[in-house]
């Protein structure tokens, strides 16, 4: 028998993402955008930005969480570092405890056990935090080229496809 299914607001996923992997801070704006494009079950909508996929929903969620004093964004030169406040840590810890054994409705489509989603996000954060921004942008552009993200709702023009493929090739050469 299926337990009651919980819905979690998108901004809360960002809070939980920062909490996972021992509250390790996330360095760089790209590293805050990319995970939610790759793990598309959370349903953040994306458009094509200057460096690949960009979500206004992610940006607005970050601002909301800052206003609620749950996360803080530190700026060091041109690098932003995203971390939890003490209040954010307490809130996220309690939330993880409560949803771990619950069933979660993801983007009104998929139902997964909370523990599975949290484990997926922990692995994702752990693997992405150590990757270069070039690699992350490359992976996102590759997903755009493969047309595998269901929440990127725009067809690219021929010129955009050309640009995308040239950017992919240039990034691939940079990473060699």
N, C-alpha and C positions, 0 to 999 in steps of 0.2 A: 504494500500500500504506500502510495506517494505521500510524503509529508507536505505540509503547507509550503508553497514556493514563495521565496522572497525576491523582491525587486530591489536593486541597489542603484542609487543615482550615480551618474557618470563621474561627478566630481569626487565621490567617495572612492571610486576605483583608483584615482590618482593618489589619494591619501594612502590607500592600502598598498599601492605600488611602492611608495616611498618608505612605508613601514617594513615591507618584506626585505629579506636578505640582510637582517640585523640593522635595519634603519640606515643602511649605507646611503650617503647623499648621492644625488645624481648631478653630474657635472656637465653642463651645457644644455642649451635649449633644444638642440636636435635630439639629444638623448631623452628629453621629456616628451617629444612629439612622436618619435619612431615606435616606441613599444605599443602604443595604442593603435597605430596603423598596422603593425605586424600581427598583434593579437586582436583581430578584427571582431571577435565575438562580443566585445564590449560596446560596439556600435557607434563609436565616434565617427562623425562625418568628416571627410577630407576633401580638399581641393588642391589644385596644383599651385604650389608656392614657388618662390625663387630658388629654393634648394630641394625641391621635391614635394612630397605630400605635406600639407599643412592643415591643421584642424583649429578652427576658431573656437570650437567647443572645448578643446584641451586648454587653450589659452584662457578662456573665460573661467574654466574650472579652477585653474591655478590662481587666478585673481580672487575668486570667491573663497578659496581655502585660505589665502593670505588674509583676507578681510575677516575671516572667522578665527584668525590666530591659530590655525592648525598647521600651516606650513610657513616657512620663511624662504625668501630668495636672497641669497648673498651675491654681491657682484664684486668680482676681482678682475679689474681691467675690463676685458671684453667677455669674460666668462661668467656665466651665472651658475650658482650652485643651489640646488633645491634640497631642502632638508625639513624635517618635522620639528615643530616646537615641542616643548614638554607636554603641552595640552594636546597636541596632535598625536604624540606617541601614546598617551593614555587612552585617547579616544579610539585610535586604530587598534591598540592591543585588545581593548574590550570588544570591538567590532569583530576582529579576527576570531576571538574566542566564541562569539555568538554565531557567526555564520559558517564556521568550519564544518559543522555537521548538518547544516541546512541545505536544501536544494535552492539553487539560484537561477532565476530566469535571466538569460543573457540576450539582450536586444530583442525582447519579445518573441524569440524564436527557439532558443536552445535552453534546455534545463540541464544543469550540471551540479554535482555536489560541490559545496563551497570549498572543501579541502582540495579538490582537483583544480579549481580555478586559481586558488591561492598558490598551489604548487607550480602550476604553469607560469604564473606571473613571477614567482620567486626564481625559477630557472631562467626566464626571459631576462629579468633584471640582472641576474648574476652573469649571464653571457654577454649582454649588450653593454654593460658598464665598462668592460675592458676593451671594447672595440673602438676603432677610430671613427671619427665623424665621416670620413670618406667611405668607410665600409658600410656604415648605417645608411647613408644617402644612397649608396650603390644598391643595397638590398631593397630599399623602398622603390627606387626607380625601376629596378628589375621586376618588382611586383606590379608596378604600373604597366610596364611593357608587356608582362604576361597577362595583364588584366585579371588578377586574382584577388583583388580586394573588393568585396561587394559594396562597400560604403564610399567608394570613390565613384560618384554618380555622374561623370561627365565623359563624353567621347572626345578623344583628342583629335585635333585636325592633323592633316598630313605634315604640316610644318612642325607641329608639336611632337609628333612621332619621330620626325627626323632629329629634332633637338634632343629628345629623350634618348634615342639610340646613340647619338654622338656623345652625349653626357655620360652614358653608361660605358662607352668605349674609353673615353678619357679617364674616368674614375678607375676602370679596370687597369689601365696603364699606370696610373699613379700608385696603385696598391701593389704593383709588382716589385 
